[in-house]
Amino acid sequence: MVFWIDGALTMVEPRGDLIVNLEEFAELCGVTAETMRVHVKAVDGDAAWLIERGARGRGYAIEAMGGLAWWKAKRRDDEAVDAERKAQLAQLRLELVGDQIEQTDQLGLTGKQRREEYRAGFEAIEYRKAIGKLVDRDDMIHALSVAASELRRRLMQVPAEFAIREGMTQQAVAPLEGMLARAIDEFLRMVAEESKIRVTAEGEPDANA
């Protein structure tokens, strides 16, 4: 127990036969008397260290060394239960949201820490957008789709223009139209495979993207 002796805080180990009241025992354990009262009242049976239970007009009498041993063991048990509860909650959260959404090292975060992590991540995303290092997925899909649509329109005009310039019939250049259409489709397929984004050539994002 810590006492103020000769102008300084001094640690004094309680003797085995030292009997203390509830307030002294709470101070010895580093908690408030109100907190300790709840824990001591919950003690079942006749604990050897609990000499006298408090009642109306009668205070607690606690054998200090035995009480300290009980308190340390209780703290260890409570911490083990708390750790097990956190592990169960983490596992439940993982099952609910999926391991692709939340990293394992984030599962033990408190609600406040989690909100701070999300806020920091959101601010980082907004900053990267502001400096041109990051673009919105939907915006990119729309831009690529519009570009693909315009590319298809322009290329599909080439056979007819070529036929007019060379004095050829439309039937003569019809195979070229098919070749260009297949080339455009192949280009869009390659874009989808490389970027994991499905792009259409009609100016709108694919519904299954």
C-alpha positions in Angstrom: 0.0 0.0 0.0 1.2 3.5 -0.8 1.4 6.0 2.1 2.6 9.6 2.4 5.5 9.3 4.8 8.0 12.1 5.6 6.9 14.1 2.6 7.2 11.2 0.1 5.1 8.4 -1.3 6.2 5.1 0.3 5.2 1.6 -0.7 4.4 -0.5 2.3 3.6 -4.2 1.8 0.7 -5.4 4.0 1.5 -8.0 6.6 -0.3 -11.3 6.4 -2.5 -10.5 9.5 -3.3 -7.0 8.4 -7.1 -6.3 8.4 -8.4 -3.5 6.4 -11.8 -2.0 5.7 -13.4 -1.7 2.3 -12.1 1.8 1.6 -8.5 0.8 2.4 -8.8 -2.4 0.4 -10.1 -0.5 -2.6 -7.2 1.9 -2.4 -4.8 -1.0 -2.1 -6.2 -2.5 -5.3 -6.3 0.9 -7.1 -10.1 1.2 -7.6 -12.8 3.2 -6.0 -14.7 2.0 -2.9 -17.9 1.9 -4.9 -16.4 -0.3 -7.5 -14.8 -2.7 -5.0 -18.1 -2.9 -3.0 -19.8 -4.4 -6.1 -17.1 -7.0 -6.6 -16.9 -8.0 -2.9 -20.6 -8.3 -2.5 -20.6 -10.7 -5.4 -18.2 -13.1 -3.6 -19.9 -16.4 -3.1 -19.5 -18.6 0.0 -17.2 -18.1 2.9 -13.9 -16.6 1.6 -11.2 -16.9 4.2 -9.9 -13.4 3.4 -13.4 -11.9 3.8 -13.4 -11.7 7.6 -16.6 -9.6 7.9 -19.2 -8.8 5.3 -20.6 -5.3 5.4 -24.1 -4.8 6.5 -26.2 -1.9 7.9 -24.2 -0.3 10.7 -21.3 -2.7 10.1 -18.3 -2.3 7.8 -16.3 -4.8 5.8 -13.3 -6.5 7.4 -10.8 -7.9 4.9 -7.5 -9.7 5.4 -5.3 -7.7 3.1 -2.9 -10.4 1.7 -5.7 -12.9 1.0 -7.8 -10.2 -0.5 -5.0 -9.1 -2.8 -4.5 -12.7 -4.0 -8.2 -12.9 -4.8 -8.2 -9.6 -6.6 -5.2 -10.5 -8.8 -6.8 -13.8 -9.7 -10.1 -12.1 -10.5 -8.4 -9.6 -12.7 -6.7 -12.4 -14.7 -9.9 -14.3 -15.1 -11.8 -11.1 -16.1 -9.1 -10.3 -18.7 -9.3 -13.8 -20.1 -13.1 -13.6 -20.4 -12.8 -10.2 -22.0 -10.2 -11.4 -24.5 -12.4 -14.4 -25.4 -15.4 -12.1 -25.9 -13.4 -9.9 -28.2 -12.3 -12.9 -30.1 -15.9 -14.1 -30.5 -17.1 -10.7 -31.6 -14.2 -10.4 -34.1 -15.1 -13.8 -35.5 -18.7 -12.9 -35.8 -17.9 -9.6 -37.5 -15.6 -11.5 -39.9 -18.4 -13.9 -40.8 -20.9 -11.0 -41.3 -18.8 -8.7 -43.5 -16.3 -11.2 -45.1 -12.6 -11.3 -44.9 -12.2 -9.3 -48.1 -13.7 -6.2 -46.5 -11.9 -6.1 -43.2 -8.3 -7.0 -42.5 -7.6 -9.4 -39.6 -5.3 -6.8 -37.8 -8.3 -4.4 -37.6 -10.7 -6.7 -35.9 -9.6 -5.8 -32.4 -10.2 -2.1 -32.9 -12.7 -0.3 -30.7 -15.6 1.6 -32.3 -13.8 4.9 -31.9 -10.6 3.6 -33.4 -12.5 2.1 -36.3 -14.3 5.4 -37.0 -10.9 7.2 -36.9 -9.5 4.6 -39.3 -12.4 5.0 -41.7 -12.2 8.8 -41.5 -8.4 8.8 -42.2 -9.0 6.4 -45.1 -11.7 8.6 -46.5 -9.6 11.8 -46.2 -6.7 10.0 -48.0 -9.0 9.0 -50.9 -10.3 12.6 -51.2 -6.8 13.9 -51.2 -5.7 11.5 -53.9 -8.7 12.5 -56.0 -7.8 16.2 -55.6 -4.3 15.8 -56.9 -5.3 13.6 -59.8 -3.9 10.3 -58.4 -7.3 8.6 -58.1 -10.5 8.6 -60.1 -14.0 7.4 -59.3 -14.7 4.0 -60.7 -18.2 5.0 -62.1 -16.7 8.1 -63.7 -14.0 6.0 -65.3 -16.5 3.5 -66.6 -18.6 6.2 -68.1 -15.6 7.9 -69.7 -14.4 4.6 -71.2 -17.8 3.7 -72.4 -18.3 7.1 -74.1 -14.9 6.8 -75.7 -15.6 3.2 -76.9 -18.9 4.3 -78.4 -17.3 7.2 -80.3 -14.5 4.9 -81.4 -17.0 2.4 -82.8 -19.0 5.1 -84.5 -15.9 6.6 -86.2 -14.4 3.3 -87.3 -17.6 2.0 -88.7 -17.8 5.0 -91.0 -14.4 4.1 -92.5 -15.6 1.3 -94.9 -18.3 3.5 -96.5 -15.9 6.4 -96.9 -13.3 4.1 -98.4 -15.9 2.7 -100.8 -16.9 6.2 -102.0 -13.3 7.2 -102.4 -12.2 4.1 -104.3 -15.5 3.8 -106.3 -16.4 0.5 -104.7 -19.8 -0.9 -103.8 -21.0 -1.2 -100.2 -21.2 -5.0 -100.7 -17.5 -5.0 -101.5 -16.5 -3.4 -98.2 -19.0 -5.2 -96.1 -16.4 -7.7 -94.9 -14.3 -4.8 -93.6 -17.2 -3.7 -91.4 -17.3 -7.1 -89.8 -13.5 -7.1 -89.3 -13.6 -3.6 -87.6 -16.6 -4.7 -85.3 -14.7 -7.8 -84.2 -11.5 -5.7 -83.6 -13.5 -3.2 -81.4 -15.1 -6.1 -79.4 -11.7 -7.6 -78.9 -10.3 -4.3 -77.7 -13.1 -3.9 -75.1 -12.6 -7.5 -73.9 -8.9 -6.8 -73.3 -9.7 -3.7 -71.4 -12.2 -5.6 -69.2 -9.6 -8.4 -68.5 -6.8 -6.0 -67.7 -8.8 -3.5 -65.6 -11.4 -5.8 -64.1 -14.0 -3.2 -65.5 -16.7 -4.2 -68.0 -17.1 -1.5 -70.6 -19.8 -1.3 -73.3 -19.7 0.6 -76.5 -23.1 2.3 -76.1 -22.0 5.0 -73.7 -23.3 3.4 -70.6 -21.7 1.1 -67.9 -22.6 -2.6 -68.2 -25.3 -3.6 -65.8 -23.3 -6.6 -64.6 -20.1 -4.7 -63.9 
